[in-house]
Amino acid sequence: MARSFGDARPFDDDTCPCCGDNIAVAALAALLLGPFGMFYATRVGAIVMIVLTVLVALPTLGFGVLLTLPICVLWAVLAAMRNASHAGAQPV
């Protein structure tokens, strides 16, 4: 059965056009944008890391970002891998 353009029914599991998050895009977004780039892979993680980055960066005059940035990248990659596995896609 062909789907029409205006069909509002949700996709079946085997016809879902999404395949999870791209791991490379998640890592690059987190590396370039810090915790704001984490919104691509995980919303809760992004909010947690924004708060943590502010709390660490203020007393260290910004040098604390050198500690929180790799944590953001790692968390974003792990979240993207989890999202890709839940979508049934092979991690790239």
Secondary structure, 3 states (H helix, E strand, C coil): CCCCCCCCCCCCHHHCCCCCCCHHHHHHHHHHHHHHHHHHCCHHHHHHHHHHHHHHHCCCCCCCHHHHHHHHHHHHHHHHHHHHHHHCCCCC
